[in-house]
Amino acid sequence: MSSKLQLTTLAVLVSAALPAQAALYKVVEVTNTGGVTGAEYYGTAIQPSVAGVNCFDSGALPTIPATCEDYKLAGETRNRPEGFSYREEVPFAMDNSFTYIEDDYDGFEDYCFYQLGYATCEYWASDRWSSWYNETYSSNTPNSLAFIEGSAEKPSGAINTVINSLDPNNKPVGNFSTSSKRNEAFSAVTNSTLTSKAQSRAWASDGTYTVGSTSSKSGIGDNRYDYSSAPAIWSDLDFVSIPIAGGHEVDGDYFAQGSMRDFYIDSSNGKTYGVGYNNYSDQHMNATIFIGKSATPTSSTSWDSKLIYNAQVDISGDNIHSNSVATNINKNLVVVGQAKRSGGYPKNGAAANRLFVVANANTPNAHFLNSSDGSIFFDGAGGEMGGINNFNEIVGRIDSENHREYDGKQRRQRAFIYPYGTSAQGSVESRKAIFNGKAWLLDDLTNDGKVSGITDNNNQYRIYDASDINDAGVISATAVKCEGGYDSTSHNAYCGDGNGIEKVVAVKLVPIAGSTASAIEPRSYDSTATERKGAGLGFGALTILGLFGFMRKRIK
């Protein structure tokens, strides 16, 4: 018997001898996609919850939906990676001169080499370039098909569709591509101005107002990429395009860009708060808080764009970041976002996408998550912000390894939850206590101590990304699945002794009623390094599990 098999067998026996753990969450895989099919499935948003419902409370059940498992998840498929994001206003969320994308394959490799620094850029670029080639020069076969549990979501004429959020009526908010437009916004709130624009995107909606961006062609030359974007908020009757914060729409080879990603209307103070990014005099895309001086934003409302300090691109004359964006805001005016470290200024071995929190939108200063916020964070960690609910519970994904990425391999990432703040900032201590008042990898909170034996056990899943959380505590997520269960409950367990098939699936994490912090049993790490052979891995699973390659010298 191999030492690897001995270790796995021992882990199973030890786990069986331990008392069963209740865990905090049940993992519910979403397979009812309304007929939408694809190689991989990703969870992108969760249905907003009914006021006053707490799914951790065993004595309080919602009336609509009937159970906490019934909160619907929105998701998308992928058959191949995106060339570049179907969501972003510009390629790689920073190429507002469009130089990378104009150079086809070489541009993809250059972006990876200079802005990410991986030693595997040939693989990274080839994977994405082939998808971009299909979209731009070839058949443009659909890749991103959207769904809300039980129904497909495909606007008329759509090729690729993404859902960024769900409104309070469970209607999708997002954008789609057609044969003539790469992005067109869609939500239950419609406005004729959107169709007149070269491109548009919708990010969030309260059912009355929707926020996003619209793009206009520059009129310079015939290049299909030359366009500028502006943050926007609209209702069925009014459309508001928020001005560029400084500079010009076109400055040499650079085109001004802006976007509003989320908003909160503060009726008591007569203000509308939006978050996203705007373009300032340096033509960079900087995380911004938009403050409208009315609780009913119309074309006559005046707006201020407040730069979020510490997250801006230019710091003391150096482009420390390549871009930054505020992604979400809640009723406590807590703002979350991310700032991509520039490839020319890596930190702790990585040009990472770092996550930040702004404690109050009225004082826009970014605090980057680090070890002071919990042991799962470290200085220079990269990730993706998912969202924040009104209990200040933040979800997303974060590096679960801290080796050097620059001239090395990509770090593995896992989903997390962080109960942020104090009662003065709107946090509820009873909810924080469920998490023992600290941040966790969500894999630790789904560990029920069961290795296998039932078809729906939590140990079949390792949670890669958490994209959204509602006030009831239900989370939309994406997981890697090993059918029947991994060989042990450890973080780095094998699937079928390293030969099993893993796939990427959309899941929702549903709080287990009555659970407390005493139910948490952190997963261990097997002492032998995990070496998955990739028997059944698709492109997404390979990305999730990390990329490997030879070192090479960087020359600029």
ZATOR-327990 format. One record per residue: x, y, z of N, C-alpha, C in turn. Coordinates in steps of 0.1 Angstrom, whole numbers, plus 5000, padded with zeros to 4 digits. Layout:
N
XYZXYZXYZ...
% end
This chain:
556
500949885000500050005000500950125000500550224992501350344991501250435003502250515006502150605018501050705016500750745004499650835001498350765005498150645002496850575005496850545020497950515026497950495041497450625048497950735043497650865050496150885048495650865036494150885034493350795042493750665043492950565051492950605066494150655070494250695084493350815087493350905078492451025079491050985080490650885072489250845072488850775086489850695091489550625103489550725115490450815115490450915126489150995125488751035113487451115112486351035116486250905114485150825118485050815133486150825139486250805154485850925161485751045154485451165161483951195160483451265170482051295170481651385158480451365152480051435140479851585144480251665134480151815136478951865128478251955134477052005128477352105116478552175117478852275107477952395108478252505102477352625101476552625089476952565078476252575065476052435059474952425053474652305044474952355030475752275022476052305008474952244999474252334992473252294983473652314969473852214961474252234947473052264939473152364930472052404922472152344908471252254905471252184892470052214884469052284890467852314883468052454876468552444863469052564856468052604845466852544845465952584834466352534821467152424820467552374807468852424802469452524810470752584806471852474809472752444799473752354801475152414797476152354803477552404801478452304808479752324805480752244811480952274826480752394830480952444843479952544847479552544860478552634865479052724876478752844876479252944886478053014893478053024906477053104913477453254913476553344909476853484909476053574918474853534922474053624930472953534938472453594949471453524957470253614958469053554959467853634960467853714973467553844973467453924985466453864995466753875008465953805018464853895023463853835029462753915036463253975048462854095051463354175063462954095075463954095084463754025097464053875098464353815086464653675086466153645089466353555098467753515101467753355100468453305090468353165087469153085098469953155106470653085117469653065129468553135129467653135140466653015138466752915147465852805145464452835148464152945154462752975157462053075148462853115137462353215128462453165114461353135107461353085093460653195084461153205072460553305063459253255058458453355054457153315048457253305033458153395027458453385013459953405011460653315007460253175003459953095016459452975014458952895025460152845034461252815028462452775036463652845032464652845040465952915036466552855024466352725022466952665010466252714997465052774998464352814987464752954981465653024988466253144983466953104970466553174959467053134946468453184943469253104936470553144932470553184917471253284913471553314899472953264896473053214883474353164880474553174865475753124861476153124847476952994843476952964831477852854826479152914819480052824818481252844810481652714803481852724790482452614783483952634780484352754782485752794780485952924788487152964791487353094798486953214789486553324796486353444789487653494783487553554771488753624766489153734776488253824778488353914790486853924795486753974807485453964814484254024806483153954806481953994800481354114808481854134820481254234828481954374828483254374826484054494828483854594816483954724819483854824809485054824799486254784803487354774794488154644797488954594788489654474790490554474803490554364810491354344822491054444832489954514831489554624841490554734842491454754832492354864833492854914820492554844809493154874796492354984789492355104794491555204788492255274777493355224773493955274760493755164749493255044753492954934745494154884737495354904742496554864735496754714737496454654749496654514750495754434741494454474740493554394733493754414718494354524713494554544699495654454694496554404703497654324699497354174698496054134700495653994699496453914709496953794704497553704714498753774721499553844714500653914720500254004732499054074730498554154740498154084752497553964751497153884762498353844770499453794763500653754769501353864776501353984770502054104776501254144789499954144788499254174801499654084812499553954809499953854820501353874824502253894815503653914819503954034827503354144823503754274830502754304841501554254841500654294851500354184862500554054858500353944867501653884871502553864862503853824865504053674866503053594862503153444863504253394854504753284858505753214850505053124839503653134839502853044830502153134820502653244816501853334808501553284794502353194789502053134776500653054777500552984787499352904790498152994792498353094801497353184805496853264793497753314784497353384773496653304762497253184760496653094749495253054753494953024766493652984770492653094767492953224770492053334769491953384754493153384748493153424734492253344725492253214727491453124719489953154720489553194733488153224735487853364729488753454730488553594724488553584709489353494703489353474689487953414684487453324692486153274689485053384689485153464699484153574700484353684689485553714686485853824677485953794662486653684659486953654646486253524640485753444649485253314645483653304646483153194651481753164651481053234662481753284673481153344684480053254690480353134693479353044699479153084713477953074718477653114732478553044742478953114753479753064763479153084777478653204779478053234792476553244791475853134796474453124796473953144810473053234812472653274826471353204830471153184843469953124848469653174862468453164866467953174880467253044883467552984894467052844896465652824890465652724881464352684875464052754862464852854858464552924846465752984839465852974826466953034818466653184817467753254817467653404815468353444803467653464791468253494779467453604772467953734773467253834766467253814751466353874744466153854730467453894723467953794715469153824707470453804714470353754727471553744735472453634730473753654731474753544728475353504741476053594748476553574762475853664772475453604783474653674793475253664806475353774814475853764828474853824837474753774849473853834860474753884871474754014873475554074884474854074897473554074898472754084910471354044907470554034918469154014917468454124925467354184919466754294926465754234937465054324945464254274955463054184950462754194938461654114932462253994925463453964928464153844922464353854907464353974901464653994887466154014885466653954874468053964871468454104867469754134871470354264867471754234861471954264849473254234842473354284828474054214820474254264806474454144797474254164784474354054774474954104762475554014754476154054741475154014730475254084719474454054707475454054695474954034683475854034671476354174668475754284674476254414671476854484683476554434696477054504708477654394717478854424723479454334732478654334745478154444749477354454762476154544761475054494765473854574766473154544780472854654787472254634800470854574800470554494810469154454812468754444827467554484830467054474843465554504842464754494853463354524852463054674850464154754853463954904851464554934837463754984829464155004815464155154812465055194803465155334799465655334784464955414776465255414762466655464759467255544768468655594766469655484764469455374771470355264771470655214756469555194749469655134736470355224726470455354729471055444720472655454722473055384732474555384735475255274728476555294726477355184720477455064729477455084742477454974751476755014764476354924772475754954785475854834794475854854807475954754817475154794829474454694835473654714847474254624858474454684870475154614881474254584893473354684896472454664908471254744906470154694913468854764912468054744925467254844928466254834940464854814935464754794922463354784916462854914910463355024915462955154910464055224902465255204908466455264901467455144898468255164888469255074884470555154882471655094886472955164883473855074875474755144868475755074859476555174851476655154838477455244830476955244816477255344808477055344794478355394787478555344775479755364767479355434754480255524750480055604737481255594729481155574716482255574707482955714707484255714705485055834706484955914693484655844682484655924669485955934663487055874670488355884665488755754657488955764644489355644637488255544636488655424631487655314629487855204639488755224649489055114658487855084666487454954666486254914673486354924688487554954694487654954708487655104714487655204705487855334710486455394716486255374729485055424735485355474749484455554754484555604768483255554775483355534788482255494796482055594808480755604812480455694823479555624833479655654846478755594856477355644853476355564856474955604853474055544863472955614865471755564873470555604866469555514865468355544858467155474864465955534861464655484864463955464851462655424851461955424839461755554832461855664841461555804836462755884834463855864842464955944842466255864840467155934833468555874831469555974835470455944843471556034848472855974845473656044837475056014835475956104843476756044852477556124861478856164854479156294856480356344848481656284852482556294843483956254846484456354857485256294866485656374878486756474874487456454863488456554859489056504846489856594840490456564827489456564816489656484806488956484793488456344790487456344781486956214777487956134769488756204761489856144754491156224757492256154761493456224764494556144757494956184745495956104738495355964734496055864739495555724736494655674747494355754757493555704768492055754768491155664771489755704770489155694784488555804789487955804802486955694804486955634816486055534820485455554834484255514835483555524848482455414850482155384862481055284864480555294878479255274880478655264893478155114895478655054906478454914908477354884918477054974927476054954937475655084943474555094950474055214956473155194968472955304976472055304987471455434988470155444989469355564990469155595005469655695010469555735024468455845025467255795027466055885027466055985039466555935050466556025062467456145061468556135053469456245051469356305037468456255029468256315015469456295006470056175006471256154998471156014991471756004980471955884973473455854972473855734978475255694977475455594967476455614958476755514948478255474950478655354945480055324946480455254932481755274929482255214917483655274914483855334902485055404899484755514890485655614889485555724880486955764875486955844865488155884858488556034863489756044868490156174873491156234863491856344867492656414857493856334852494156224859495356134855494856024845493556024842492955924833493055784838493255764851493155634857491755604862491555474864490255424869490455404884489855494892490055504906488755474914488855394924487655364933487055494938485755494937485055624940483755604947483355694956482055704962481355824956480155794949479355904943478255944953478156074956477156124965476256214958474956174956473956254950473156324960472856454958472256534968470756534968470256414967468856394967468556244969467456214976467056074978466156024967465856114957465156074945465956124933467056054929467956094919467356114906467456234900466956264887467956344879467656384867468656454859469056584865468256634874468556764881469456754893469656624898470456594910471956624907472556704917473956724915474756614923475856574917476656464923478156504925478656454936480056464939480756324937481956324932482756204931483856214941483856124951484856124962485856004959487056044957488155944955488355874968488455734967488755654979490355654981490755724991492255734994492855594998494055584995494855464998494655354987493555364980493255264969493455324955493755454954493955524941495155464934495155484921496255434912497555504916497555634915498755714917498855754932499955704938500255734952501655794952501755914956503055984957503755984944503055994933503756004920504055874913503755764920503955634914502655564912502455484901501255414898501355274905501055284918501155164927500055064923498955114919497855024914497655044900497154944893496754964879495255004877494454974888493055014888492454984902491355044905490655014917489155044915488354974923486954984922486254954936485255034939484355004950483254914945482954804951482054704945480654704952480554734965479354724972479254824983478054864987477754954998476454895005476454905018475154865025474554985033473454955040472755065046473555135058474555065063475455125073476555215067476455225054477455305046478855245047478955115049480155045048480355005034481555035028481855015014482954915013482854825003483954725001484454734986485654694984486154704970487454634969488154664958489454594955490354684946491554674948492554754940493654654935493854654922494854574916496254634917497154564924498554614925499154614911499854714908500454724895501654624894501754574881502854474879504254534881504354664881505654724883505854744898504854724907505054744921504354624929504954504926504354394934504654404949503854344957503954344971504054204976504954164984505154034990505053924979505753954968505853854957504653844948503753934948502553924939502054064935501554074923500854194918499354164920498954154933497654094936496454194935495354144934494054224935493654224950494054334957493854334971492454394975491954334986490554374990490654475001489654575001489654675011488254705016488154775027486954815034487054965037485955035034485855175039484755175050485155225062484255215073483055295072483155415065482055505064482155575051481155575042481255635029481455785030481155845041481455995042482856025044483655925048485155945050485855835042485955865029486455755020487955725021488355645031489655595032489655445033490455375024490455235023491355175033490855065039491654975048491854845041493054805037493254675031493254565041492554455038492454345047493754285049494154265062495454205065495354115077496454075083496453985094495754035106495654175107494954235119493454205118492954165106491554135104491253985105492253905107492053765109493153685102493353565107494553485103494453445088493253445082493153405068493653515059493853635064494353745055495853765058496553815048497953845051498253965041499254035045499654155037500054125023499354175014499654145000498754034994497853985002496953874997496053924986495853844976494953874965493653804966492653854959491353794959490353864950489053844953487953904946486853934956486354054957485354094966483954044960483253974969481953924965480754014969480654054981479554144985479554155000478554245005478354265019476854285021476354225032474954245036474854355046473654375051473354485061473754445075474254325077474854285090476354295089476854365079478354385077479054245075478354145070479054025067479554025053480854025052481554035039481953895033481653875021482153745014482953775002483653684998484553694986485453574985486553594978487553484979488953554981489853474987491153524991492253414989493453464987494553364985494653274998494653144995494853055007496253005007497153054998498553024999499253154998500553165003501253285003502653274996502753174987504053164980504153284970505353294965505653404955504853374942504053464937503453454924504253514913504953624916505753694905506853604901506953564889507953464883507653324890506453304894506153174900504753124895504153044904502852994900501753074907500553064902499353134907498953074920498653154930498253114943496853044942496652944950495252894951494452984960493152994957492253084964491053004969490453054980489252994986488253104991487053064992485953164996486153185011485653315015485753345029484453425033484253435046483353525052483953605063483653735064484253815075483153905081482853875094481853955101482554085106482354185098483154315100482454405109483354485116482854605123482354585137481854695143481254695156479754735156479154725167477754765168477554905164478454995167478355135163478355145147478955045140478955055126477854965120476954925128475754855123475854705124476954645129477054505131476154455143475754335142474954275153475754175160475954195173476854105180476453965180475153935181474653805181474953725168474953805157475353735144476853715144477653815149479153795149479553685157478753655168479153545178479053415171478153395161478053275154479353235147480053335143481353315137482553335147482253335159483253355170483953485167483253585161483753715159484953735150485153635141486353645132486053585118487053615109486953575096487253425094486653355084486853215082486953185067487653085063487453025050486152945051485352965041484052895042484152745042485252685037485452545038485452495053485952585062485952545076484552545082483652625076482252635082481352535075481752455065480952355059481452215064482452205072482952075077482052015087481251915083480351845092480951715097482251695094482951575099482651445092481851455082481451325075482351325062482951205060483851195048483051155036482151055038481351005026480250915032479550855023478450765028477050805024476950935021475650985016475851065004474851074996475151144983475151294984474651354994474651504995475551555006476551485009477451535020478251655016478451745026479251865024480651835019481251715023482651685019482851665005481751664997481951664982482451794976482451904985482652034979483852104986484552184979485552284984485152414978484852514986484152634982485252734977485152754964486252844957485852994958484653024956484253164955482953194962482753304969481453344974481153474968480053484960479853604952478753694958477953654967476853734972476353674986475753764994475153715007473953805010472853745013471653825017471653835032470653915037470553945051470153825059469553725053469253605060470453515062471553545055472753475057473053365046472153355036472353265025473353315015474353235011475453275002475353204989475553284978475753224965477253204963477653084957479053044957479352954945480652924943481052834933482052734940481952614937482652504944483352414934484352344938484952234931484352104938483852014930483151904935483851774932483951684942484451544940483251454943482651394933481451314935481551214946480651214956480651114967481551164978482451254976483251304988484751284986485451384991486951374991487451275000488651234999489151115007489251145022489351275025489251315039488551445040488451495052487851635054488851745053490051715051491151815051490951915039491552035041491552135030492152075017493252005018493951965006493751815003492551765007492351615005492351584990492651454987492551394974491151364970490851364957489651314952489951184945489451074951489750934945491250904944491950934956493350904956494150984945493651094942494351174932493851144917493051054915492651014902491151044899490451104909489051124908488751244899487451254895487051354886486451474894486951594892486451714899485851804888484751864892484151964883483652084891483452194883483052324889481552334889480952364901479552364902479052494910477852534907477252644914476552584927476752654938476152604951475652734958474752704968474452804978474752744991475152835000475452785014474352835023473652745028472352775036472752755051472552855059472852845074471952725080472552655089471952545096471252605108469952605109469252665120469752615133469952705142470352675156471852655158472652665147474052645148474752765155475752735163476552835170477952815167478852895172480252885170480852755175480152685184480652555189480552445179479852465168479652375157480852375148481752485149482852495139483952405142484352325133485452235134486352265122487452355123488252385112488852265105488952265092489552155085491052155087491652035087493052025089493752025075495052015075495851995062496551865063496451785052497151655051498651695050499451615056500951645057501551625043501051535035501551515021500951615012501751675004501151774994500251714985499151784982498151734972498651744958498651634951499051634937497951574928497051664925495951614916496451584902496051474897496551434884495651494873494551564876493751634866492951544857492551424862491851324854490551384848489851464856488551514850488451664852489551734852489551884854489251954841488352054842488152144831489052264833488852364824489752484824489452564837488252574842487952644855488552574867488452444867489052374879490552384879491152384867492652404867493052534872492252644868492552774872492352784887491252724892490952724907492052654915492552544910493552464917494952524915495152614907496452674905497152634892498052724887498752704875500252674878500852584871502252554873503052574860504252604862505152624851506552654855507452664845508852694848509052834850510152864858510453004861511153064849510953194847511653264836512053404841513053454835513553584839512653694832512353794840511553904835512454014830512154054817512854164811511854264806512054384809511154494805511854584796
% end
